[in-house]
């Protein structure tokens, strides 16, 4: 997609705003009814005992908790969860997520499976799963994070875990929300929804517009639309449809600050002519049917199209003071667009059945997913800043997969359950250079077994554990070289183990786990745009522990905290990834969170502390900073946030947050190219009003 096309799409906003007002006036006339949850695929489930039946670590964040945090992005929510490490993104506002779990490199979230309502939201699963998109936090009503054996129900690339964002069903009636903040931050949100008692139909729309000048001159303009509805076909059968549109233009780059720029607290954009332009459209169709109280079928059909135009000015030199770029309008190429278009289409159907056999109660689940995806990968060179130019590379790439899984929960006794399962993933990849005519493909079939168990020791304590195989396919640029030759590259595989204890006693709740991930072949996926096809592989070992605690002190006060300690995250053996014993980059030994909250009479406030220990930026574990800031230790840092909410009445709420209260200056990343400073002190304040 050309850069100019994005700006033409802004004209849609007025039309959608009118549509939202139309919906609002229509829905306000509908009869209000009890809250209805539309069918979707949950990774945890909505049943009361759903969490206790999973033989792995589970974290669920509901809408109330998200409102308490007042997050600027979903990454602000995720970093409060044990085991999750967030590396600062280039945009600074969470639009380009870098999420790691349990010591896996967070770069572009490629070691984590990201879902929204059960549908994949990474641009592709087998061609290039680097994440360029994150839903706006304002239209997400909760999220689930699953680490452990039950992740085999979802795949691929779920070695670290699975994250499922749960979209809101727009509020009954008509709701307006506005927020403002420093660095030119503004957000406006319209929600409209309702239900008709005459035919059981419900529906709504959510429209968001936000922008900021950015704390590093890396401003953005974002538009997001969610349309969601469903109908009750009969008493035991529902059909729902969801459409989302996302449009974001960010003045950001791979290029970060150089050491002297960081030391001098520069607020200028280090690459002012670079642009990261993303547009995404997606449709989900969900059908659920309860054949009997023991048997349910849920089917999801999903489609998405994402375009990502990344325009970067060519670099002439890097010094400790600045990055020097190739001047434009001088007769030679100065700007390169790495422009890609992805499409995904799939159907995912799963059946759950409870039954008795051999004197045991059983709960089984079987599923099948058919999936196809494509990518158009282009390089466009320009001699001007017109964000258009001459095509120098054009690839048309495809991948298809069929996946099946099955698991059975044997209730050996009322307190002990054994859960074996297996997933089989068959996929093929095709890389085709349209300009040279060279093409080639690769195929693979992978079997992923698991076994897990849960044991209710006493009412206040449940033990759980699992052993399972982790799997992630080699992405297309590493599986097939630019001449179309299959590199015969083995997928990424690991043997994962987890043992935990969780429970609740009165006002006290806890969850603790120890874990190990032993990789036989860890893959470094290369860049399609860079034309690199060789992959480095080798053994690595991750071992650590997580602990989460919460206590309601009484009189409205509450305390919660968690910590993740990963003493071992190392390369094993000497290979091209790193030396034996070296620590894996961007893997802090300790991350922790501490929160103190108070709630009374419609008012709540939360003070939270987030700590990340020192990390290495490269596999050589370089400590001293180099001249251009790309290598060296990433020092430890701690930040404090303060948020508050007050419900003036049932319809009118005010809220606000101050992030990085003490204005801590810290390095969040040295990747991809230079120092990316953590967000300085920033604040947002807003209000919402619900029209009934």
C-alpha positions as CSV (number, residue, x, y, z in Angstrom):
1,X,0.0,0.0,0.0
2,X,1.3,3.4,-0.9
3,X,1.8,6.0,1.9
4,X,-0.7,8.4,0.3
5,X,-3.5,5.8,0.4
6,X,-3.4,5.8,4.2
7,X,-4.2,9.5,4.3
8,X,-7.1,9.0,1.9
9,X,-8.6,6.5,4.3
10,X,-9.0,9.3,6.9
11,X,-12.1,10.4,5.0
12,X,-13.8,7.2,6.2
13,X,-13.7,8.5,9.8
14,X,-16.5,11.1,9.2
15,X,-18.7,8.3,7.7
16,X,-18.1,6.0,10.6
17,X,-18.7,8.7,13.1
18,X,-22.1,9.3,11.5
19,X,-22.7,5.5,11.6
20,X,-21.9,5.4,15.3
21,X,-24.4,8.2,16.0
22,X,-27.0,6.3,13.9
23,X,-26.3,3.1,15.8
24,X,-26.5,5.0,19.1
25,X,-29.9,6.5,18.3
26,X,-31.2,3.1,17.2
27,X,-29.8,1.2,20.2
28,X,-31.1,3.6,22.7
29,X,-34.6,2.6,21.6
30,X,-34.0,-1.1,22.2
31,X,-35.0,-2.7,25.4
32,X,-32.2,-3.1,27.9
33,X,-31.6,-6.6,29.1
34,X,-29.2,-8.7,31.1
35,X,-25.6,-8.8,29.8
36,X,-25.2,-11.3,27.1
37,X,-21.8,-12.8,26.2
38,X,-21.5,-13.6,22.5
39,X,-19.9,-16.9,21.5
40,X,-16.1,-16.9,21.1
41,X,-13.1,-19.2,21.7
42,X,-11.7,-18.7,25.2
43,X,-8.4,-20.3,26.2
44,X,-9.5,-20.5,29.8
45,X,-13.2,-20.7,29.6
46,X,-16.1,-19.0,31.4
47,X,-17.2,-21.8,33.6
48,X,-16.8,-21.3,37.4
49,X,-14.1,-24.0,37.7
50,X,-12.4,-23.5,34.4
51,X,-9.1,-22.3,35.8
52,X,-8.8,-25.2,38.2
53,X,-9.1,-27.8,35.4
54,X,-6.0,-26.4,33.5
55,X,-2.6,-28.1,34.3
56,X,-0.6,-24.9,33.8
57,X,-0.1,-21.4,34.9
58,X,-3.1,-19.2,34.0
59,X,-3.6,-15.4,34.4
60,X,-6.9,-13.7,33.7
61,X,-7.2,-9.9,33.8
62,X,-10.8,-8.7,33.8
63,X,-12.2,-5.3,32.8
64,X,-12.4,-4.0,36.4
65,X,-8.6,-4.7,36.8
66,X,-7.9,-3.0,33.5
67,X,-9.8,0.1,34.5
68,X,-7.8,0.2,37.8
69,X,-4.5,0.1,35.9
70,X,-5.6,2.8,33.4
71,X,-3.1,1.4,30.8
72,X,-2.0,3.2,27.7
73,X,-1.6,0.0,25.8
74,X,-2.1,-3.8,26.3
75,X,1.6,-4.1,27.0
76,X,1.1,-2.0,30.1
77,X,-1.4,-4.7,31.3
78,X,0.8,-7.7,30.3
79,X,3.9,-6.4,32.1
80,X,2.0,-6.8,35.4
81,X,1.6,-10.5,34.8
82,X,4.3,-12.9,36.2
83,X,6.6,-14.5,33.5
84,X,5.9,-11.7,31.0
85,X,8.7,-9.4,29.9
86,X,7.9,-6.4,27.7
87,X,10.7,-4.8,25.6
88,X,10.0,-1.2,24.8
89,X,8.7,-0.7,21.3
90,X,9.9,1.8,18.7
91,X,6.7,3.7,18.7
92,X,6.5,4.1,22.5
93,X,2.8,3.6,22.7
94,X,2.5,-0.2,22.4
95,X,1.4,-0.3,18.8
96,X,4.4,-2.5,17.8
97,X,4.4,-5.2,20.6
98,X,7.6,-6.9,21.8
99,X,6.3,-9.6,24.3
100,X,8.4,-12.3,25.8
101,X,7.4,-15.1,28.2
102,X,9.7,-17.0,30.6
103,X,13.0,-15.8,29.2
104,X,12.2,-16.1,25.5
105,X,13.4,-13.1,23.4
106,X,10.5,-10.6,23.2
107,X,11.5,-9.2,19.7
108,X,8.3,-8.7,17.7
109,X,6.5,-11.2,20.0
110,X,7.5,-14.0,17.7
111,X,7.8,-16.6,20.5
112,X,4.2,-16.1,21.7
113,X,0.9,-16.8,20.1
114,X,-1.3,-13.8,20.1
115,X,-5.1,-14.2,19.7
116,X,-8.2,-12.0,19.9
117,X,-11.3,-13.8,20.8
118,X,-9.5,-17.0,19.7
119,X,-8.5,-15.8,16.3
120,X,-4.8,-15.2,15.4
121,X,-3.8,-11.5,15.1
122,X,-0.2,-11.9,14.1
123,X,0.1,-11.0,10.4
124,X,0.8,-14.7,9.6
125,X,1.6,-17.9,11.4
126,X,4.0,-19.6,9.0
127,X,5.3,-16.9,6.6
128,X,6.4,-14.2,9.1
129,X,4.8,-14.0,12.6
130,X,6.6,-10.9,13.7
131,X,3.9,-8.7,15.2
132,X,3.1,-5.3,13.8
133,X,-0.3,-4.8,15.4
134,X,-1.8,-4.6,18.8
135,X,-5.5,-3.8,19.4
136,X,-6.3,-0.6,21.2
137,X,-6.6,-1.3,24.9
138,X,-9.8,0.8,25.1
139,X,-11.8,-1.8,23.2
140,X,-10.5,-4.8,25.1
141,X,-12.5,-6.0,28.0
142,X,-10.0,-8.6,29.4
143,X,-7.2,-10.9,28.6
144,X,-6.1,-14.4,29.2
145,X,-2.5,-15.7,29.4
146,X,-1.8,-19.4,29.4
147,X,1.5,-21.0,30.1
148,X,1.7,-24.8,30.2
149,X,0.6,-27.9,28.5
150,X,-2.9,-26.8,27.6
151,X,-1.4,-24.5,25.1
152,X,-1.3,-27.3,22.6
153,X,-5.0,-26.6,21.8
154,X,-3.6,-23.5,20.1
155,X,-0.7,-23.1,17.8
156,X,1.8,-22.8,16.3
157,X,4.6,-20.8,18.0
158,X,3.2,-21.2,21.5
159,X,6.4,-22.4,23.2
160,X,6.3,-19.4,25.6
161,X,2.6,-19.3,25.9
162,X,-0.7,-18.1,24.5
163,X,-2.2,-14.6,25.0
164,X,-5.9,-14.1,24.2
165,X,-7.4,-10.6,24.1
166,X,-11.1,-10.5,24.8
167,X,-12.9,-7.7,22.9
168,X,-15.7,-5.8,24.6
169,X,-19.3,-6.1,23.7
170,X,-20.2,-2.4,23.4
171,X,-22.2,-1.0,26.3
172,X,-25.9,-1.0,26.4
173,X,-27.1,2.4,25.2
174,X,-24.7,5.1,24.1
175,X,-21.4,6.0,25.8
176,X,-18.9,8.7,25.2
177,X,-15.3,8.7,26.5
178,X,-12.6,11.3,26.2
179,X,-9.0,11.5,27.4
180,X,-6.2,14.1,27.2
181,X,-2.6,14.0,28.3
182,X,0.8,15.6,27.8
183,X,2.8,15.1,24.6
184,X,-0.3,16.1,22.7
185,X,-2.2,12.9,23.6
186,X,-5.9,12.9,22.8
187,X,-8.5,10.1,22.6
188,X,-12.2,10.1,21.7
189,X,-14.3,6.9,21.9
190,X,-17.9,6.2,21.1
191,X,-19.7,3.1,22.1
192,X,-23.2,2.2,21.2
193,X,-25.0,-1.1,21.8
194,X,-28.3,-2.7,22.6
195,X,-30.5,-5.8,22.5
196,X,-33.8,-6.6,21.0
197,X,-36.0,-8.9,23.1
198,X,-38.2,-9.7,20.1
199,X,-35.6,-11.8,18.2
200,X,-32.7,-12.2,20.6
201,X,-30.4,-10.1,18.5
202,X,-27.7,-7.9,20.2
203,X,-25.1,-5.7,18.6
204,X,-23.0,-2.6,18.9
205,X,-20.2,-0.4,17.6
206,X,-17.0,1.0,19.1
207,X,-15.1,3.8,17.4
208,X,-11.8,5.2,18.7
209,X,-9.6,8.0,17.4
210,X,-6.4,8.9,19.2
211,X,-3.2,10.8,18.5
212,X,-0.1,12.1,20.1
213,X,3.0,14.1,19.2
214,X,5.1,11.4,21.0
215,X,7.7,11.9,23.8
216,X,10.5,11.3,21.2
217,X,8.9,13.2,18.4
218,X,7.5,9.9,17.3
219,X,3.9,10.9,17.0
220,X,1.0,8.8,15.8
221,X,-2.6,9.0,14.5
222,X,-4.8,6.0,15.1
223,X,-8.3,5.0,14.1
224,X,-10.0,1.8,15.2
225,X,-13.5,0.5,14.6
226,X,-15.2,-2.5,16.1
227,X,-18.6,-3.7,15.0
228,X,-20.0,-6.7,16.8
229,X,-23.3,-8.5,16.9
230,X,-25.1,-11.8,17.3
231,X,-28.4,-13.6,17.3
232,X,-29.8,-16.4,19.3
233,X,-30.9,-18.9,16.7
234,X,-32.6,-21.0,19.3
235,X,-32.3,-21.7,23.0
236,X,-29.0,-23.6,22.6
237,X,-27.5,-22.0,19.6
238,X,-25.8,-18.7,18.9
239,X,-24.2,-17.0,15.9
240,X,-22.0,-13.9,16.2
241,X,-20.2,-11.6,13.7
242,X,-17.3,-9.2,14.4
243,X,-15.6,-6.7,12.1
244,X,-12.6,-4.6,13.0
245,X,-10.8,-1.9,11.2
246,X,-7.5,-0.4,12.4
247,X,-5.4,2.4,10.8
248,X,-2.2,3.7,12.4
249,X,0.4,6.1,11.0
250,X,3.5,6.3,13.3
251,X,6.5,8.6,12.8
252,X,8.9,5.9,14.1
253,X,11.9,3.8,13.0
254,X,14.3,1.0,13.7
255,X,16.8,3.8,14.5
256,X,17.1,4.8,18.2
257,X,19.2,7.4,20.0
258,X,23.0,7.4,20.0
259,X,24.8,7.5,23.4
260,X,25.3,11.3,23.5
261,X,21.7,11.9,22.4
262,X,20.5,9.7,25.3
263,X,22.8,11.3,27.8
264,X,21.7,14.8,26.8
265,X,18.0,13.7,27.1
266,X,17.2,14.5,23.5
267,X,13.5,14.6,22.7
268,X,14.0,14.9,18.9
269,X,13.1,12.1,16.6
270,X,16.4,10.4,15.6
271,X,14.9,9.4,12.2
272,X,12.3,12.1,11.4
273,X,11.5,10.9,7.9
274,X,10.8,7.3,8.8
275,X,7.2,6.1,8.8
276,X,5.5,2.9,10.0
277,X,2.0,2.8,8.5
278,X,-0.4,-0.1,9.3
279,X,-3.9,-0.9,8.2
280,X,-5.8,-4.0,9.2
281,X,-9.3,-5.3,8.5
282,X,-10.6,-8.5,10.1
283,X,-13.8,-10.5,10.2
284,X,-14.7,-13.3,12.7
285,X,-17.8,-15.5,12.4
286,X,-18.5,-17.6,15.5
287,X,-21.1,-20.3,15.9
288,X,-21.8,-22.2,19.1
289,X,-24.3,-25.0,19.7
290,X,-25.1,-27.0,22.8
291,X,-26.2,-30.4,21.5
292,X,-26.8,-31.6,25.0
293,X,-25.7,-30.6,28.5
294,X,-22.6,-32.8,27.9
295,X,-21.7,-31.9,24.4
296,X,-20.9,-28.4,22.9
297,X,-19.4,-27.4,19.5
298,X,-17.8,-24.0,18.9
299,X,-16.7,-23.0,15.4
300,X,-14.8,-19.9,14.4
301,X,-14.2,-18.7,10.9
302,X,-11.6,-15.9,10.6
303,X,-10.2,-13.6,7.9
304,X,-7.8,-10.8,8.2
305,X,-5.8,-8.5,5.9
306,X,-2.9,-6.4,7.2
307,X,-0.8,-4.0,5.2
308,X,2.4,-2.7,6.7
309,X,4.4,0.0,4.9
310,X,7.7,0.7,6.6
311,X,9.6,3.6,5.0
312,X,13.1,4.1,6.3
313,X,15.7,6.6,5.1
314,X,19.1,5.1,4.2
315,X,21.9,5.5,6.7
316,X,25.3,6.8,5.7
317,X,27.0,6.7,9.1
318,X,26.4,6.2,12.8
319,X,28.4,8.1,15.4
320,X,28.1,8.5,19.2
321,X,26.4,11.9,18.5
322,X,23.8,11.1,15.8
323,X,22.7,9.0,12.8
324,X,23.7,10.4,9.4
325,X,21.2,9.8,6.7
326,X,21.5,9.8,2.9
327,X,20.1,13.1,1.7
328,X,17.0,13.1,-0.6
329,X,16.4,15.0,-3.8
330,X,20.1,14.6,-4.7
331,X,19.6,12.2,-7.6
332,X,20.2,8.9,-5.8
333,X,17.9,6.6,-3.8
334,X,17.5,7.8,-0.2
335,X,14.3,6.1,1.1
336,X,13.3,2.4,1.0
337,X,9.8,1.1,1.6
338,X,9.7,-2.4,3.1
339,X,6.0,-2.9,2.2
340,X,4.1,-6.0,2.9
341,X,0.5,-7.2,2.6
342,X,-0.7,-10.3,4.6
343,X,-4.0,-12.2,4.3
344,X,-5.2,-15.1,6.5
345,X,-8.2,-17.2,6.2
346,X,-9.1,-20.1,8.5
347,X,-11.8,-22.2,10.2
348,X,-11.3,-23.6,13.7
349,X,-13.8,-26.0,15.1
350,X,-13.7,-27.8,18.4
351,X,-16.1,-30.1,20.3
352,X,-16.2,-30.7,24.1
353,X,-17.9,-33.8,25.5
354,X,-18.4,-35.0,29.1
355,X,-19.0,-38.7,29.6
356,X,-18.4,-41.7,31.9
357,X,-16.2,-44.7,30.9
358,X,-14.4,-47.5,32.8
359,X,-15.9,-46.1,36.0
360,X,-14.3,-42.7,35.5
361,X,-15.8,-39.3,34.7
362,X,-14.1,-37.8,31.6
363,X,-14.0,-34.5,29.8
364,X,-12.7,-34.7,26.2
365,X,-11.9,-32.0,23.6
366,X,-11.2,-32.4,20.0
367,X,-10.5,-29.8,17.4
368,X,-9.4,-29.2,13.8
369,X,-8.2,-26.1,12.1
370,X,-7.8,-25.4,8.4
371,X,-5.6,-22.4,7.7
372,X,-4.2,-20.6,4.6
373,X,-2.2,-17.4,4.4
374,X,-0.4,-15.2,1.8
375,X,2.1,-12.4,1.7
376,X,3.1,-9.8,-0.9
377,X,6.6,-8.6,0.0
378,X,7.9,-5.6,-1.8
379,X,10.9,-3.3,-1.6
380,X,10.4,0.2,-3.1
381,X,13.2,2.6,-3.6
382,X,12.7,6.4,-3.7
383,X,14.9,9.4,-4.5
384,X,12.5,11.8,-2.7
385,X,10.4,11.9,0.4
386,X,7.3,11.2,-1.6
387,X,6.9,7.7,0.0
388,X,6.6,6.1,-3.4
389,X,9.2,5.0,-6.0
390,X,10.6,2.1,-8.1
391,X,9.9,-1.5,-7.2
392,X,13.2,-3.5,-6.6
393,X,11.8,-6.7,-5.0
394,X,8.4,-8.4,-5.4
395,X,7.7,-11.7,-3.7
396,X,4.4,-13.6,-3.6
397,X,4.5,-16.1,-0.7
398,X,2.0,-18.6,0.6
399,X,1.5,-21.1,3.3
400,X,-1.2,-23.7,4.2
401,X,-1.8,-25.8,7.3
402,X,-4.0,-28.5,8.7
403,X,-3.9,-29.0,12.5
404,X,-5.8,-31.5,14.7
405,X,-5.7,-32.0,18.4
406,X,-7.3,-34.1,21.1
407,X,-7.1,-34.2,24.8
408,X,-9.0,-36.1,27.6
409,X,-9.3,-35.2,31.2
410,X,-9.5,-38.4,33.3
411,X,-11.1,-37.6,36.7
412,X,-9.3,-40.4,38.6
413,X,-10.9,-39.1,41.8
414,X,-12.9,-36.0,42.7
415,X,-9.6,-34.3,43.6
416,X,-7.1,-35.7,41.0
417,X,-7.2,-35.4,37.2
418,X,-4.8,-36.6,34.5
419,X,-4.9,-34.8,31.1
420,X,-3.0,-36.4,28.2
421,X,-3.2,-34.9,24.8
422,X,-1.6,-34.6,21.3
423,X,-1.6,-32.0,18.5
424,X,-0.6,-32.7,14.9
425,X,0.4,-29.8,12.7
426,X,0.9,-30.3,8.9
427,X,2.0,-27.3,6.9
428,X,3.7,-26.2,3.7
429,X,5.3,-23.0,2.7
430,X,6.0,-21.5,-0.8
431,X,8.3,-18.6,-1.6
432,X,8.1,-17.0,-5.1
433,X,10.1,-14.2,-6.5
434,X,7.8,-12.5,-9.1
435,X,10.6,-10.5,-10.7
436,X,13.1,-13.4,-11.2
437,X,10.7,-16.3,-11.5
438,X,12.5,-18.3,-8.9
439,X,10.3,-20.3,-6.5
440,X,10.4,-23.2,-4.0
441,X,8.6,-24.8,-1.2
442,X,9.0,-26.7,2.1
443,X,6.7,-29.1,3.9
444,X,6.6,-30.5,7.4
445,X,4.5,-32.5,9.8
446,X,4.9,-32.1,13.5
447,X,3.5,-34.1,16.4
448,X,3.3,-32.4,19.8
449,X,2.4,-34.5,22.8
450,X,1.6,-33.5,26.3
451,X,0.6,-34.8,29.7
452,X,-0.6,-32.8,32.6
453,X,-2.3,-33.2,36.0
454,X,-4.2,-31.3,38.6
455,X,-4.5,-32.4,42.3
456,X,-6.7,-30.6,44.8
457,X,-4.7,-31.3,47.9
458,X,-7.0,-29.4,50.3
459,X,-9.8,-26.9,49.6
460,X,-7.2,-24.1,49.8
461,X,-4.5,-25.6,47.6
462,X,-4.2,-27.2,44.2
463,X,-1.1,-28.7,42.7
464,X,-0.6,-28.8,39.0
465,X,2.0,-29.9,36.6
466,X,2.8,-30.8,33.0
467,X,5.4,-32.1,30.6
468,X,4.9,-31.1,26.9
469,X,6.7,-30.5,23.7
470,X,7.1,-27.0,22.4
471,X,7.1,-26.3,18.7
472,X,7.5,-23.3,16.4
473,X,7.9,-23.6,12.6
474,X,10.8,-22.0,10.8
475,X,9.4,-18.9,9.2
476,X,9.5,-18.6,5.5
477,X,12.7,-16.5,5.1
478,X,14.7,-19.1,7.0
479,X,12.9,-22.2,5.6
480,X,13.4,-21.3,2.0
481,X,16.2,-19.1,0.6
482,X,15.7,-16.3,-2.0
483,X,16.5,-18.7,-4.8
484,X,13.6,-20.9,-3.8
485,X,15.8,-23.7,-2.2
486,X,14.4,-25.6,0.7
487,X,17.0,-25.2,3.6
488,X,15.8,-28.5,5.2
489,X,15.5,-26.6,8.4
490,X,14.1,-28.4,11.4
491,X,11.4,-26.6,13.4
492,X,12.1,-25.1,16.7
493,X,11.5,-27.7,19.4
494,X,11.7,-27.8,23.2
495,X,10.9,-30.1,26.1
496,X,8.9,-28.0,28.6
497,X,8.1,-28.9,32.2
498,X,6.1,-27.0,34.8
499,X,5.1,-27.7,38.4
500,X,2.9,-25.3,40.4
501,X,0.7,-24.7,43.5
502,X,-2.2,-22.3,43.6
503,X,-5.1,-21.6,45.9
504,X,-7.1,-19.2,48.1
505,X,-7.7,-18.9,51.8
506,X,-10.0,-16.2,52.9
507,X,-8.6,-12.8,51.8
508,X,-5.3,-14.4,50.6
509,X,-4.6,-15.9,47.2
510,X,-1.5,-17.2,45.6
511,X,0.0,-19.0,42.5
512,X,3.5,-20.3,42.3
513,X,5.3,-22.4,39.7
514,X,8.8,-23.6,38.7
515,X,9.4,-24.2,35.0
516,X,12.0,-25.5,32.5
517,X,12.3,-25.1,28.7
518,X,15.1,-27.2,27.1
519,X,15.5,-26.3,23.4
520,X,17.1,-28.8,21.1
521,X,17.1,-26.2,18.2
522,X,16.4,-22.5,18.8
523,X,15.9,-20.6,15.5
524,X,16.8,-17.1,14.6
525,X,14.3,-16.0,12.0
526,X,15.8,-13.8,9.4
527,X,14.4,-10.8,7.6
528,X,12.7,-11.2,4.3
529,X,13.4,-7.6,3.4
530,X,17.1,-8.1,4.1
531,X,17.3,-11.1,1.7
532,X,19.0,-13.3,4.4
533,X,18.1,-17.0,4.3
534,X,20.5,-18.7,6.6
535,X,19.4,-19.5,10.1
536,X,21.4,-20.1,13.2
537,X,20.4,-22.9,15.5
538,X,21.5,-24.4,18.7
539,X,20.6,-25.7,22.1
540,X,19.5,-23.4,25.0
541,X,18.0,-23.9,28.5
542,X,15.6,-21.7,30.4
543,X,14.8,-22.5,34.1
544,X,13.0,-20.3,36.6
545,X,10.2,-19.7,39.0
546,X,7.1,-17.5,39.3
547,X,5.2,-16.3,42.4
548,X,2.0,-14.2,42.6
549,X,0.4,-13.1,45.9
550,X,-2.7,-11.0,46.7
551,X,-4.2,-10.1,50.1
552,X,-7.3,-8.0,50.9
553,X,-6.2,-6.0,54.0
554,X,-9.7,-4.8,54.8
555,X,-11.4,-1.4,54.9
556,X,-11.0,-1.2,51.1
557,X,-7.2,-1.7,51.1
558,X,-5.6,-4.5,49.0
559,X,-2.1,-5.6,48.3
560,X,-0.8,-7.6,45.3
561,X,2.6,-8.5,44.0
562,X,4.4,-11.0,41.8
563,X,8.0,-11.9,40.8
564,X,9.6,-14.0,38.1
565,X,13.1,-15.2,38.7
566,X,15.0,-16.8,35.8
567,X,18.6,-17.7,37.0
568,X,19.2,-19.9,33.9
569,X,18.6,-18.6,30.4
570,X,21.6,-19.7,28.5
571,X,23.0,-21.1,25.3
572,X,24.2,-24.7,25.6
573,X,27.3,-25.7,23.6
574,X,29.2,-23.5,21.2
575,X,27.2,-22.6,18.1
576,X,26.5,-19.7,15.9
577,X,23.9,-18.3,18.3
578,X,26.2,-17.8,21.3
579,X,28.9,-19.3,23.4
580,X,28.2,-22.0,25.9
581,X,26.8,-20.5,29.1
582,X,26.2,-17.1,27.7
583,X,22.9,-15.5,28.7
584,X,20.2,-15.1,26.1
585,X,19.6,-11.5,25.1
586,X,16.7,-9.5,26.7
587,X,16.2,-12.0,29.4
588,X,16.3,-10.3,32.8
589,X,16.9,-12.5,35.8
590,X,14.2,-10.8,37.8
591,X,11.0,-8.9,37.0
592,X,8.6,-8.0,39.7
593,X,5.5,-5.9,40.4
594,X,4.0,-4.6,43.6
595,X,0.6,-2.8,43.9
596,X,-1.2,-1.1,46.7
597,X,-4.9,-0.3,46.1
598,X,-7.8,1.3,47.8
599,X,-11.5,1.2,47.0
600,X,-14.5,2.8,48.6
601,X,-17.8,4.4,47.6
602,X,-17.1,4.4,43.8
603,X,-13.5,5.6,44.2
604,X,-10.5,3.4,43.6
605,X,-6.8,4.2,43.4
606,X,-3.7,2.1,42.7
607,X,0.0,2.7,43.2
608,X,2.1,0.2,41.3
609,X,5.9,-0.5,41.1
610,X,7.4,-2.3,38.2
611,X,11.1,-3.6,38.3
612,X,13.2,-5.1,35.6
613,X,16.8,-6.3,36.3
614,X,19.7,-5.8,34.0
615,X,19.8,-7.5,30.6
616,X,22.2,-8.1,27.7
617,X,21.5,-6.8,24.3
618,X,23.5,-9.4,22.4
619,X,24.4,-13.1,22.6
620,X,28.1,-12.2,23.3
621,X,26.9,-10.6,26.6
622,X,28.7,-7.4,25.9
623,X,28.8,-5.2,29.0
624,X,30.5,-2.0,27.9
625,X,28.4,0.2,25.6
626,X,29.8,0.6,22.1
627,X,30.2,3.9,20.3
628,X,26.8,3.9,18.6
629,X,24.7,2.4,21.5
630,X,23.6,-0.9,19.9
631,X,25.7,-3.0,22.2
632,X,26.2,-3.0,26.0
633,X,24.2,-3.9,29.1
634,X,20.7,-2.7,29.5
635,X,20.7,-1.5,33.1
636,X,18.0,-2.4,35.6
637,X,15.2,0.1,36.2
638,X,12.1,0.6,38.3
639,X,9.1,2.8,37.6
640,X,6.1,3.8,39.6
641,X,2.6,4.5,38.3
642,X,-0.4,6.0,40.0
643,X,-3.9,5.7,38.8
644,X,-7.4,6.6,40.1
645,X,-11.0,6.2,39.1
646,X,-14.2,7.8,40.5
647,X,-17.8,7.0,39.6
648,X,-19.7,10.2,40.2
649,X,-22.9,8.3,39.6
650,X,-23.8,5.2,37.7
651,X,-23.4,6.9,34.4
652,X,-20.6,9.4,34.9
653,X,-17.0,8.4,35.6
654,X,-13.7,10.3,35.8
655,X,-10.3,8.7,35.8
656,X,-6.6,9.5,35.3
657,X,-3.1,8.0,35.5
658,X,0.5,9.3,36.0
659,X,3.0,6.9,34.5
660,X,6.7,7.0,35.6
661,X,5.8,9.3,38.5
662,X,9.5,10.0,39.4
663,X,10.5,10.6,35.7
664,X,13.0,7.8,35.7
665,X,15.4,8.0,32.7
666,X,16.2,4.5,31.6
667,X,17.0,2.4,28.5
668,X,14.2,0.1,27.5
669,X,16.1,-1.4,24.5
670,X,19.2,-1.2,22.3
671,X,17.4,-3.0,19.5
672,X,16.9,-2.8,16.5
673,X,19.4,0.0,16.0
674,X,20.3,2.2,18.9
675,X,19.0,3.3,22.3
676,X,15.3,3.4,22.9
677,X,14.5,5.4,26.0
678,X,11.7,4.4,28.3
679,X,8.7,6.6,28.5
680,X,9.3,9.7,30.7
681,X,6.7,11.0,33.1
682,X,3.4,11.2,31.3
683,X,-0.2,11.5,32.3
684,X,-3.7,11.1,30.9
685,X,-7.0,12.1,32.4
686,X,-10.5,11.6,31.1
687,X,-14.1,11.0,31.7
688,X,-17.0,8.9,30.3
689,X,-20.7,9.3,30.3
690,X,-23.3,6.6,29.7
691,X,-26.5,7.8,28.0
692,X,-29.4,5.5,28.9
